[in-house]
Amino acid sequence: MNKSLLSVMQRRGELLAKIASQREQVADVALRWRGPLSIADNGLRTVRFLRSNPVLVAAAVTIIMIRRNGLAGMAATGWRMWKLYRSALSFSAKIAARSR
């Protein structure tokens, strides 16, 4: 056999061994990251579900507020939120009027 062909074949063998070693290292890293990535996937799935079902989220928040503060507490909180919303609107209108 040709001497250069023999060195090429030997180099190929060394590279294949190095590739196998690197594959094992990648498999070990992937195994370590499987748990944290699974948790992140579950979190993303939950966020997507909540974003696609806003009525369900509103109902859950309402139930929690009623159980926590009672109906009167929920009305008071709603009134405060409405006042905050109205003041934010008037503030943004003032800023818009100044910039004209």
N, C-alpha and C positions, 0 to 999 in steps of 0.2 A: 504494500500500500504506500501511497505517496506520503512523504513526511508532513507536508502542509495540510493534507486531508486528515491525517491522524491528529494533528494539533487542533484543527477545527472541530473534530469529533470530541476530543477531550474537553475543549472549551464549552461545547454544547452540553456535555454532561455536567460540567460545573455549574453552568447557568440553569439547567433544569433542577439541580439540587437546590440552588439558591431560590428559585421560584417556589419550590415545594415548601421550603422553610418560611418564605414570606407569606404563602397561603395559610400556613398554620398560625402565624402571628396575626394575620387579619381575622381569622376565625376566632382566636382568643379575644381580640378587641371587640369583635361583634358580639360575642357571648357576654362580655362585661357590660356592654351598652344596651343589651336587650331589655333589661328591667326598666331603666330610666326612660328609654324611648317608648316603651309600652305605656308608662304613666303619662308621658307627654301626649301620646296619641289619644289616650282616654280623655285627657283634659281638652284637647282640640275637638274631639267628638262631642263632649258635653257643651262646649261653647257654641258649636254649630247648631246643636239641638236647641239650645236656649234662644239663639238668634232667629231660628226658624219658627219658634213658638212663643211670640211675645205675649199673647193673651194668657198662656199658661203661666208665664213668669209673673205677669201682673196679678193673676189670681192667687198665686202662692204668696206674693208679697202682701196682698190684701189680707189673706187669712192669717199670716204671721202678725200683721199689725193689729188686727182685731183681737187676736188671742193675747197679744202683749199689752196693748193699751186700752182695749175695749172700743166700742163704737164711738164713744165721745172723744177718746184720745185720737182715734183715726181721723175724725172730723177736724179736730184741732190741728193735727199735723197736715192734713190736706189744705186747710185754710192758710197755714204758714207757708206751705209750698206755693200756693196760688199767689200770695202776696209777694213772695220772692220772685216768682216768674214775672209778675207784672212790673215790679221794680227793675228787673233786668231788662225788660222790654223798653221801659221808659228811658233807662240809662243809655241803651244802645241807640234809641231814637235821638237823644241829646247829642251823642257823639257824632251820629250821622249828620245832624243839622249843623254842627260846628265845622265839619269837613267840607261843606258846600261852599 
